Amino acid sequence: MSNTSKNPRSRTVITPSGGIVRGKFPSRKAARMIHHEGLLELEACFLFEMSPHVISYREQPFKLQYADDARLRSYTPDFELTLDTGDTVLVEIKPAAILARPENRQKYDQIASHMQRNGQRFRILTDEFIRIEPRLSNLRRAYRDLAVHRPSYERLRSLLPHLAVLQSPSIHEVNTILRPYGVSAFDLLASGDLTCDLAQPLSLSTPVSINAESDHEWVRISEAL
């Protein structure tokens, strides 16, 4: 993509302003603190962390320029995701009500057209998708109970045979078997090796299934991802 500058963070926030809650999120996938601007970006991080499709992600990855009629304007994506396919996706986080304003709709249509011309995948995630409940609360709960250090894919796969003795296991039953190995059912959910119904409130009695087909549809980042 042209006119990009790959810095750790392309837009540095110095002081809070405008009532936006700014903070840092402890990302296991990035192995560092991720800066977020607003609660919606924070909530999106739980989607990224728990989606098996997302291998890594970073905030404000670079600045680019796009055409607005005869003018060039600058734009910094909120996040760049690296997927398990090797593809990258640039993501904008925006409340649906703000996105619906005509001037913003035009702006992001122009940005999307720029991305398409340059062969770069681009998605806009709104509060209407990120804040689906009880999914968001479930992802928060699951992330809270992940192992502090992210287990390797190979290690998690090696533990699946230990679950073969279970019939329609619950999260509690899986945790009981995996506890000696320092991992939990939530680690296997995050890797996509287990699945559960996120449309129901998550608890220790929630049933889980072994995902033999490596189908990661259970956590969707967007309708297209």
DRENPA-3360 file (N, C-alpha, C; in nm, 2 decimals, always signed):
BEGIN
1 = MSNTSKNP = +0.08/-0.12/+0.00/+0.00/+0.00/+0.00/+0.09/+0.12/+0.00 ~ +0.05/+0.22/-0.08/+0.13/+0.34/-0.09/+0.11/+0.44/+0.03 ~ +0.21/+0.53/+0.05/+0.19/+0.63/+0.15/+0.17/+0.58/+0.29 ~ +0.24/+0.48/+0.33/+0.23/+0.43/+0.47/+0.36/+0.44/+0.54 ~ +0.35/+0.46/+0.67/+0.47/+0.46/+0.75/+0.45/+0.37/+0.87 ~ +0.52/+0.26/+0.88/+0.49/+0.16/+0.98/+0.57/+0.19/+1.11 ~ +0.50/+0.26/+1.20/+0.56/+0.29/+1.33/+0.48/+0.20/+1.43 ~ +0.53/+0.18/+1.55/+0.46/+0.11/+1.65/+0.32/+0.16/+1.68;
9 = RSRTVITP = +0.30/+0.29/+1.69/+0.17/+0.35/+1.69/+0.18/+0.48/+1.61 ~ +0.09/+0.49/+1.51/+0.10/+0.60/+1.42/+0.03/+0.73/+1.47 ~ -0.06/+0.71/+1.57/-0.13/+0.82/+1.63/-0.11/+0.82/+1.78 ~ -0.03/+0.90/+1.84/+0.01/+0.90/+1.98/-0.09/+0.99/+2.06 ~ -0.15/+0.93/+2.16/-0.24/+1.00/+2.25/-0.16/+1.05/+2.37 ~ -0.16/+1.19/+2.39/-0.08/+1.24/+2.49/-0.17/+1.27/+2.62 ~ -0.29/+1.34/+2.60/-0.37/+1.37/+2.71/-0.52/+1.33/+2.67 ~ -0.59/+1.29/+2.78/-0.73/+1.26/+2.75/-0.81/+1.39/+2.71;
17 = SGGIVRGK = -0.91/+1.37/+2.62/-0.99/+1.48/+2.59/-1.12/+1.43/+2.53 ~ -1.22/+1.52/+2.54/-1.35/+1.49/+2.48/-1.43/+1.38/+2.54 ~ -1.40/+1.34/+2.67/-1.47/+1.24/+2.74/-1.45/+1.10/+2.69 ~ -1.35/+1.07/+2.61/-1.32/+0.94/+2.56/-1.23/+0.87/+2.67 ~ -1.27/+0.75/+2.70/-1.20/+0.67/+2.80/-1.08/+0.60/+2.73 ~ -0.96/+0.64/+2.76/-0.84/+0.59/+2.70/-0.77/+0.50/+2.80 ~ -0.71/+0.39/+2.76/-0.64/+0.31/+2.85/-0.55/+0.20/+2.78 ~ -0.51/+0.10/+2.85/-0.43/+0.00/+2.80/-0.49/-0.14/+2.83;
25 = FPSRKAAR = -0.48/-0.23/+2.74/-0.54/-0.36/+2.75/-0.43/-0.46/+2.75 ~ -0.42/-0.55/+2.85/-0.32/-0.65/+2.85/-0.34/-0.77/+2.75 ~ -0.28/-0.76/+2.64/-0.30/-0.85/+2.53/-0.21/-0.97/+2.54 ~ -0.27/-1.09/+2.54/-0.18/-1.21/+2.53/-0.13/-1.23/+2.39 ~ -0.21/-1.20/+2.29/-0.16/-1.22/+2.15/-0.05/-1.13/+2.11 ~ -0.06/-1.01/+2.16/+0.05/-0.91/+2.13/+0.16/-0.92/+2.22 ~ +0.14/-0.98/+2.34/+0.24/-1.00/+2.44/+0.29/-0.86/+2.49 ~ +0.19/-0.77/+2.50/+0.22/-0.63/+2.55/+0.09/-0.56/+2.58;
33 = MIHHEGLL = +0.10/-0.44/+2.63/-0.02/-0.36/+2.65/-0.07/-0.30/+2.52 ~ -0.19/-0.31/+2.48/-0.25/-0.25/+2.37/-0.32/-0.12/+2.41 ~ -0.29/-0.01/+2.34/-0.36/+0.12/+2.37/-0.49/+0.12/+2.30 ~ -0.59/+0.16/+2.38/-0.73/+0.17/+2.32/-0.78/+0.31/+2.35 ~ -0.86/+0.36/+2.25/-0.93/+0.49/+2.27/-1.08/+0.47/+2.27 ~ -1.14/+0.47/+2.39/-1.28/+0.45/+2.40/-1.31/+0.30/+2.44 ~ -1.43/+0.29/+2.51/-1.47/+0.16/+2.56/-1.49/+0.06/+2.44 ~ -1.54/+0.11/+2.33/-1.57/+0.02/+2.22/-1.45/-0.04/+2.16;
41 = ELEACFLF = -1.34/+0.03/+2.15/-1.21/-0.03/+2.11/-1.17/-0.14/+2.21 ~ -1.18/-0.11/+2.34/-1.15/-0.21/+2.45/-1.23/-0.33/+2.43 ~ -1.36/-0.32/+2.40/-1.45/-0.43/+2.39/-1.41/-0.51/+2.26 ~ -1.37/-0.44/+2.16/-1.32/-0.51/+2.04/-1.20/-0.60/+2.07 ~ -1.12/-0.56/+2.16/-1.00/-0.64/+2.19/-1.04/-0.78/+2.24 ~ -1.15/-0.79/+2.31/-1.19/-0.92/+2.36/-1.23/-1.01/+2.24 ~ -1.29/-0.95/+2.14/-1.32/-1.03/+2.01/-1.19/-1.08/+1.95 ~ -1.09/-0.99/+1.94/-0.97/-1.03/+1.87/-0.89/-1.13/+1.95;
49 = EMSPHVIS = -0.89/-1.12/+2.09/-0.82/-1.21/+2.17/-0.88/-1.35/+2.17 ~ -1.01/-1.36/+2.16/-1.08/-1.49/+2.17/-1.11/-1.55/+2.03 ~ -1.09/-1.48/+1.93/-1.11/-1.54/+1.79/-0.99/-1.62/+1.75 ~ -1.01/-1.75/+1.72/-0.90/-1.84/+1.67/-0.85/-1.79/+1.54 ~ -0.93/-1.71/+1.46/-0.88/-1.66/+1.33/-0.77/-1.56/+1.35 ~ -0.77/-1.49/+1.46/-0.68/-1.38/+1.48/-0.55/-1.43/+1.54 ~ -0.44/-1.42/+1.47/-0.31/-1.47/+1.52/-0.25/-1.36/+1.61 ~ -0.25/-1.24/+1.56/-0.20/-1.12/+1.63/-0.27/-0.99/+1.58;
57 = YREQPFKL = -0.25/-0.89/+1.66/-0.31/-0.76/+1.61/-0.23/-0.65/+1.68 ~ -0.24/-0.53/+1.62/-0.18/-0.41/+1.67/-0.27/-0.29/+1.65 ~ -0.25/-0.19/+1.73/-0.33/-0.07/+1.73/-0.26/+0.04/+1.64 ~ -0.34/+0.12/+1.58/-0.29/+0.23/+1.50/-0.17/+0.20/+1.42 ~ -0.17/+0.10/+1.33/-0.05/+0.05/+1.27/+0.03/+0.14/+1.18 ~ -0.04/+0.23/+1.11/+0.03/+0.32/+1.02/-0.07/+0.42/+0.97 ~ -0.02/+0.53/+0.91/-0.10/+0.63/+0.85/-0.09/+0.62/+0.70 ~ -0.21/+0.64/+0.63/-0.22/+0.63/+0.49/-0.29/+0.76/+0.44;
65 = QYADDARL = -0.28/+0.78/+0.31/-0.35/+0.89/+0.24/-0.45/+0.83/+0.14 ~ -0.56/+0.89/+0.14/-0.67/+0.85/+0.04/-0.72/+0.98/-0.03 ~ -0.78/+0.96/-0.14/-0.83/+1.07/-0.22/-0.97/+1.11/-0.18 ~ -0.99/+1.24/-0.16/-1.12/+1.30/-0.13/-1.14/+1.40/-0.24 ~ -1.20/+1.36/-0.35/-1.21/+1.45/-0.47/-1.07/+1.49/-0.51 ~ -1.04/+1.62/-0.51/-0.91/+1.67/-0.55/-0.81/+1.68/-0.44 ~ -0.85/+1.64/-0.31/-0.76/+1.65/-0.20/-0.72/+1.51/-0.15 ~ -0.60/+1.51/-0.09/-0.55/+1.40/-0.02/-0.57/+1.41/+0.13;
73 = RSYTPDFE = -0.63/+1.31/+0.19/-0.65/+1.32/+0.34/-0.58/+1.20/+0.40 ~ -0.55/+1.22/+0.53/-0.48/+1.12/+0.61/-0.58/+1.03/+0.69 ~ -0.54/+0.91/+0.71/-0.63/+0.82/+0.78/-0.54/+0.72/+0.85 ~ -0.57/+0.69/+0.98/-0.50/+0.59/+1.06/-0.60/+0.49/+1.10 ~ -0.59/+0.36/+1.06/-0.68/+0.26/+1.11/-0.67/+0.24/+1.26 ~ -0.77/+0.19/+1.32/-0.77/+0.16/+1.46/-0.69/+0.04/+1.49 ~ -0.70/-0.06/+1.41/-0.63/-0.19/+1.43/-0.59/-0.25/+1.30 ~ -0.48/-0.33/+1.31/-0.45/-0.42/+1.20/-0.45/-0.56/+1.25;
81 = LTLDTGDT = -0.53/-0.65/+1.19/-0.53/-0.79/+1.24/-0.45/-0.88/+1.14 ~ -0.38/-0.97/+1.20/-0.31/-1.08/+1.11/-0.39/-1.21/+1.14 ~ -0.45/-1.26/+1.03/-0.53/-1.38/+1.04/-0.45/-1.51/+1.03 ~ -0.52/-1.62/+1.06/-0.45/-1.75/+1.05/-0.43/-1.79/+0.90 ~ -0.49/-1.72/+0.81/-0.46/-1.74/+0.67/-0.34/-1.67/+0.62 ~ -0.28/-1.58/+0.70/-0.17/-1.50/+0.66/-0.21/-1.36/+0.61 ~ -0.34/-1.34/+0.59/-0.40/-1.22/+0.54/-0.39/-1.11/+0.66 ~ -0.39/-0.99/+0.62/-0.41/-0.88/+0.72/-0.54/-0.81/+0.69;
89 = VLVEIKPA = -0.60/-0.76/+0.79/-0.73/-0.68/+0.78/-0.71/-0.56/+0.86 ~ -0.74/-0.44/+0.80/-0.74/-0.32/+0.87/-0.88/-0.29/+0.92 ~ -0.89/-0.25/+1.05/-1.02/-0.24/+1.12/-1.04/-0.10/+1.17 ~ -1.16/-0.04/+1.15/-1.21/+0.08/+1.21/-1.32/+0.05/+1.31 ~ -1.31/+0.10/+1.43/-1.41/+0.08/+1.53/-1.49/+0.21/+1.54 ~ -1.62/+0.20/+1.52/-1.70/+0.32/+1.52/-1.84/+0.30/+1.56 ~ -1.90/+0.38/+1.65/-2.04/+0.36/+1.69/-2.13/+0.38/+1.57 ~ -2.23/+0.30/+1.56/-2.32/+0.30/+1.44/-2.38/+0.43/+1.42;
97 = AILARPEN = -2.42/+0.50/+1.53/-2.48/+0.63/+1.51/-2.39/+0.74/+1.45 ~ -2.26/+0.73/+1.49/-2.17/+0.82/+1.43/-2.14/+0.79/+1.28 ~ -2.13/+0.66/+1.26/-2.10/+0.61/+1.12/-2.21/+0.65/+1.03 ~ -2.33/+0.66/+1.08/-2.45/+0.69/+0.99/-2.46/+0.83/+0.95 ~ -2.38/+0.92/+1.01/-2.38/+1.06/+0.96/-2.33/+1.07/+0.82 ~ -2.40/+1.14/+0.73/-2.36/+1.14/+0.59/-2.21/+1.17/+0.56 ~ -2.16/+1.27/+0.64/-2.01/+1.30/+0.61/-1.92/+1.19/+0.65 ~ -1.96/+1.11/+0.75/-1.87/+1.00/+0.79/-1.89/+0.88/+0.70;
105 = RQKYDQIA = -2.02/+0.86/+0.66/-2.04/+0.75/+0.56/-1.97/+0.77/+0.43 ~ -1.96/+0.90/+0.39/-1.89/+0.93/+0.27/-1.74/+0.91/+0.29 ~ -1.69/+0.95/+0.40/-1.55/+0.94/+0.44/-1.50/+0.79/+0.43 ~ -1.58/+0.71/+0.50/-1.54/+0.57/+0.51/-1.57/+0.49/+0.38 ~ -1.66/+0.54/+0.30/-1.68/+0.48/+0.17/-1.55/+0.51/+0.08 ~ -1.50/+0.63/+0.09/-1.38/+0.67/+0.02/-1.26/+0.58/+0.07 ~ -1.25/+0.57/+0.20/-1.14/+0.49/+0.25/-1.15/+0.34/+0.21 ~ -1.27/+0.29/+0.21/-1.30/+0.15/+0.17/-1.26/+0.13/+0.02;
113 = SHMQRNGQ = -1.29/+0.23/-0.06/-1.26/+0.22/-0.20/-1.11/+0.23/-0.22 ~ -1.04/+0.31/-0.14/-0.89/+0.31/-0.15/-0.83/+0.18/-0.11 ~ -0.88/+0.12/-0.01/-0.83/-0.01/+0.04/-0.85/-0.12/-0.07 ~ -0.97/-0.12/-0.13/-1.00/-0.21/-0.24/-0.91/-0.20/-0.36 ~ -0.88/-0.08/-0.40/-0.79/-0.05/-0.51/-0.65/-0.10/-0.48 ~ -0.61/-0.10/-0.35/-0.48/-0.14/-0.31/-0.47/-0.29/-0.26 ~ -0.58/-0.36/-0.28/-0.58/-0.50/-0.24/-0.57/-0.52/-0.09 ~ -0.62/-0.43/-0.01/-0.61/-0.44/+0.13/-0.75/-0.46/+0.19;
121 = RFRILTDE = -0.77/-0.57/+0.27/-0.90/-0.60/+0.33/-0.92/-0.49/+0.44 ~ -1.05/-0.45/+0.45/-1.09/-0.34/+0.54/-1.23/-0.37/+0.60 ~ -1.24/-0.36/+0.73/-1.37/-0.38/+0.79/-1.40/-0.27/+0.89 ~ -1.53/-0.23/+0.90/-1.57/-0.14/+1.01/-1.66/-0.22/+1.10 ~ -1.62/-0.21/+1.23/-1.70/-0.28/+1.34/-1.77/-0.18/+1.42 ~ -1.90/-0.19/+1.44/-1.98/-0.10/+1.51/-2.02/-0.16/+1.65 ~ -2.07/-0.08/+1.73/-2.12/-0.12/+1.86/-2.24/-0.22/+1.84 ~ -2.31/-0.22/+1.73/-2.42/-0.31/+1.71/-2.37/-0.45/+1.69;
129 = FIRIEPRL = -2.25/-0.47/+1.65/-2.19/-0.60/+1.64/-2.10/-0.64/+1.76 ~ -2.02/-0.55/+1.80/-1.93/-0.58/+1.91/-2.00/-0.60/+2.04 ~ -2.11/-0.53/+2.06/-2.18/-0.54/+2.19/-2.30/-0.64/+2.20 ~ -2.30/-0.73/+2.11/-2.40/-0.84/+2.11/-2.39/-0.91/+2.25 ~ -2.50/-0.92/+2.32/-2.50/-1.00/+2.44/-2.59/-1.12/+2.43 ~ -2.55/-1.23/+2.51/-2.45/-1.23/+2.61/-2.30/-1.26/+2.56 ~ -2.29/-1.25/+2.42/-2.16/-1.29/+2.37/-2.04/-1.21/+2.43 ~ -2.06/-1.08/+2.43/-1.95/-0.99/+2.48/-1.91/-1.03/+2.62;
137 = SNLRRAYR = -2.01/-1.04/+2.71/-1.99/-1.08/+2.85/-1.92/-1.21/+2.86 ~ -1.96/-1.31/+2.77/-1.90/-1.44/+2.77/-1.75/-1.43/+2.73 ~ -1.72/-1.35/+2.63/-1.58/-1.33/+2.59/-1.50/-1.27/+2.70 ~ -1.55/-1.17/+2.77/-1.48/-1.11/+2.88/-1.45/-1.21/+2.99 ~ -1.55/-1.29/+3.02/-1.53/-1.40/+3.12/-1.43/-1.50/+3.08 ~ -1.44/-1.54/+2.95/-1.34/-1.64/+2.91/-1.20/-1.59/+2.91 ~ -1.18/-1.46/+2.86/-1.05/-1.40/+2.86/-0.99/-1.39/+3.00 ~ -1.07/-1.35/+3.09/-1.03/-1.34/+3.23/-0.97/-1.47/+3.28;
145 = DLAVHRPS = -1.02/-1.58/+3.24/-0.98/-1.71/+3.29/-0.87/-1.79/+3.21 ~ -0.82/-1.72/+3.11/-0.71/-1.78/+3.03/-0.59/-1.79/+3.11 ~ -0.50/-1.89/+3.07/-0.37/-1.90/+3.13/-0.29/-1.77/+3.11 ~ -0.21/-1.73/+3.20/-0.14/-1.60/+3.19/-0.05/-1.60/+3.07 ~ +0.02/-1.71/+3.05/+0.11/-1.72/+2.93/+0.04/-1.81/+2.83 ~ +0.04/-1.76/+2.71/-0.04/-1.83/+2.60/+0.03/-1.96/+2.56 ~ -0.05/-2.07/+2.58/+0.01/-2.20/+2.54/+0.03/-2.21/+2.39 ~ +0.12/-2.29/+2.35/+0.14/-2.31/+2.20/+0.03/-2.39/+2.15;
153 = YERLRSLL = +0.00/-2.38/+2.02/-0.10/-2.45/+1.95/-0.07/-2.60/+1.97 ~ +0.05/-2.64/+1.95/+0.09/-2.78/+1.96/+0.06/-2.84/+2.10 ~ +0.09/-2.76/+2.20/+0.06/-2.81/+2.34/-0.09/-2.83/+2.36 ~ -0.17/-2.74/+2.32/-0.31/-2.75/+2.34/-0.37/-2.87/+2.26 ~ -0.32/-2.89/+2.14/-0.37/-3.00/+2.06/-0.33/-3.13/+2.12 ~ -0.21/-3.14/+2.19/-0.17/-3.26/+2.25/-0.25/-3.30/+2.37 ~ -0.33/-3.20/+2.43/-0.41/-3.23/+2.54/-0.55/-3.28/+2.51 ~ -0.59/-3.27/+2.38/-0.72/-3.31/+2.34/-0.75/-3.46/+2.37;
161 = PHLAVLQS = -0.66/-3.55/+2.35/-0.69/-3.69/+2.38/-0.73/-3.72/+2.52 ~ -0.69/-3.63/+2.61/-0.73/-3.65/+2.75/-0.88/-3.62/+2.77 ~ -0.94/-3.56/+2.68/-1.08/-3.53/+2.69/-1.17/-3.63/+2.63 ~ -1.11/-3.73/+2.57/-1.19/-3.84/+2.49/-1.28/-3.92/+2.59 ~ -1.24/-3.92/+2.71/-1.32/-4.00/+2.81/-1.45/-3.93/+2.84 ~ -1.47/-3.80/+2.81/-1.58/-3.72/+2.85/-1.69/-3.73/+2.74 ~ -1.81/-3.74/+2.78/-1.93/-3.74/+2.69/-2.01/-3.61/+2.72 ~ -2.02/-3.52/+2.61/-2.09/-3.39/+2.63/-2.04/-3.32/+2.75;
169 = PSIHEVNT = -1.91/-3.29/+2.76/-1.85/-3.24/+2.88/-1.89/-3.09/+2.90 ~ -1.88/-3.05/+3.03/-1.90/-2.91/+3.07/-1.77/-2.85/+3.08 ~ -1.77/-2.71/+3.09/-1.64/-2.64/+3.11/-1.58/-2.69/+3.24 ~ -1.66/-2.71/+3.35/-1.60/-2.76/+3.47/-1.53/-2.89/+3.46 ~ -1.60/-2.99/+3.39/-1.54/-3.12/+3.37/-1.40/-3.11/+3.29 ~ -1.40/-3.03/+3.19/-1.28/-3.01/+3.11/-1.17/-2.95/+3.20 ~ -1.21/-2.85/+3.28/-1.11/-2.78/+3.37/-1.05/-2.88/+3.46 ~ -1.13/-2.97/+3.51/-1.09/-3.07/+3.61/-0.98/-3.16/+3.55;
177 = ILRPYGVS = -0.99/-3.20/+3.43/-0.89/-3.28/+3.36/-0.77/-3.20/+3.32 ~ -0.79/-3.08/+3.28/-0.67/-3.00/+3.23/-0.60/-2.92/+3.34 ~ -0.65/-2.91/+3.46/-0.59/-2.83/+3.56/-0.44/-2.87/+3.59 ~ -0.41/-3.00/+3.59/-0.27/-3.04/+3.62/-0.17/-2.99/+3.51 ~ -0.23/-2.96/+3.39/-0.14/-2.92/+3.28/-0.13/-2.77/+3.27 ~ -0.19/-2.70/+3.37/-0.18/-2.55/+3.37/-0.26/-2.48/+3.27 ~ -0.36/-2.54/+3.21/-0.45/-2.48/+3.11/-0.60/-2.51/+3.15 ~ -0.69/-2.44/+3.08/-0.83/-2.46/+3.11/-0.91/-2.47/+2.98;
185 = AFDLLASG = -1.04/-2.50/+3.00/-1.13/-2.51/+2.88/-1.13/-2.38/+2.80 ~ -1.10/-2.26/+2.87/-1.10/-2.13/+2.80/-0.99/-2.12/+2.71 ~ -0.87/-2.18/+2.74/-0.76/-2.18/+2.65/-0.79/-2.25/+2.52 ~ -0.86/-2.36/+2.54/-0.90/-2.44/+2.42/-1.01/-2.38/+2.34 ~ -1.10/-2.30/+2.41/-1.20/-2.22/+2.33/-1.13/-2.11/+2.25 ~ -1.03/-2.05/+2.31/-0.95/-1.94/+2.24/-0.88/-1.99/+2.12 ~ -0.83/-2.12/+2.13/-0.75/-2.17/+2.02/-0.84/-2.23/+1.91 ~ -0.97/-2.24/+1.94/-1.07/-2.30/+1.85/-1.08/-2.45/+1.86;
193 = DLTCDLAQ = -1.01/-2.52/+1.95/-1.01/-2.66/+1.97/-1.14/-2.70/+2.04 ~ -1.20/-2.62/+2.12/-1.33/-2.64/+2.17/-1.43/-2.53/+2.13 ~ -1.56/-2.56/+2.12/-1.66/-2.46/+2.09/-1.77/-2.46/+2.20 ~ -1.84/-2.35/+2.21/-1.96/-2.35/+2.29/-2.06/-2.25/+2.23 ~ -2.18/-2.25/+2.29/-2.28/-2.16/+2.24/-2.27/-2.02/+2.31 ~ -2.22/-1.92/+2.24/-2.20/-1.79/+2.29/-2.33/-1.71/+2.30 ~ -2.44/-1.77/+2.25/-2.57/-1.70/+2.26/-2.64/-1.73/+2.40 ~ -2.57/-1.81/+2.48/-2.62/-1.84/+2.61/-2.52/-1.80/+2.71;
201 = PLSLSTPV = -2.56/-1.75/+2.83/-2.46/-1.71/+2.93/-2.36/-1.82/+2.97 ~ -2.24/-1.78/+2.98/-2.13/-1.88/+3.00/-2.12/-1.90/+3.15 ~ -2.11/-2.03/+3.19/-2.09/-2.07/+3.33/-2.01/-2.20/+3.33 ~ -1.97/-2.25/+3.44/-1.89/-2.37/+3.45/-1.97/-2.49/+3.40 ~ -2.10/-2.48/+3.40/-2.19/-2.59/+3.36/-2.21/-2.59/+3.20 ~ -2.16/-2.48/+3.14/-2.18/-2.47/+2.99/-2.12/-2.59/+2.92 ~ -2.20/-2.66/+2.83/-2.14/-2.77/+2.76/-2.05/-2.72/+2.65 ~ -1.95/-2.80/+2.62/-1.85/-2.76/+2.51/-1.83/-2.89/+2.42;
209 = SINAESDH = -1.79/-2.86/+2.30/-1.76/-2.97/+2.21/-1.62/-2.96/+2.15 ~ -1.56/-3.07/+2.12/-1.43/-3.07/+2.06/-1.45/-3.04/+1.91 ~ -1.38/-2.94/+1.86/-1.39/-2.89/+1.73/-1.30/-2.97/+1.63 ~ -1.34/-3.09/+1.59/-1.25/-3.17/+1.51/-1.23/-3.12/+1.37 ~ -1.32/-3.03/+1.32/-1.31/-2.98/+1.19/-1.23/-2.85/+1.18 ~ -1.18/-2.80/+1.29/-1.11/-2.67/+1.30/-1.20/-2.56/+1.23 ~ -1.33/-2.56/+1.26/-1.42/-2.46/+1.21/-1.43/-2.35/+1.32 ~ -1.38/-2.23/+1.29/-1.38/-2.13/+1.39/-1.49/-2.03/+1.38;
217 = EWVRISEA = -1.61/-2.08/+1.33/-1.72/-1.99/+1.31/-1.78/-1.95/+1.44 ~ -1.75/-2.01/+1.55/-1.81/-1.98/+1.68/-1.78/-1.84/+1.73 ~ -1.67/-1.79/+1.69/-1.64/-1.65/+1.72/-1.62/-1.57/+1.59 ~ -1.71/-1.49/+1.55/-1.69/-1.41/+1.43/-1.65/-1.27/+1.46 ~ -1.55/-1.22/+1.40/-1.50/-1.09/+1.42/-1.60/-0.99/+1.35 ~ -1.65/-1.03/+1.24/-1.76/-0.95/+1.17/-1.84/-1.05/+1.09 ~ -1.94/-1.00/+1.02/-2.02/-1.09/+0.94/-1.94/-1.15/+0.83 ~ -1.83/-1.09/+0.79/-1.75/-1.14/+0.68/-1.62/-1.21/+0.73;
225 = L = -1.59/-1.21/+0.86/-1.47/-1.27/+0.91/-1.50/-1.37/+1.02;
% end
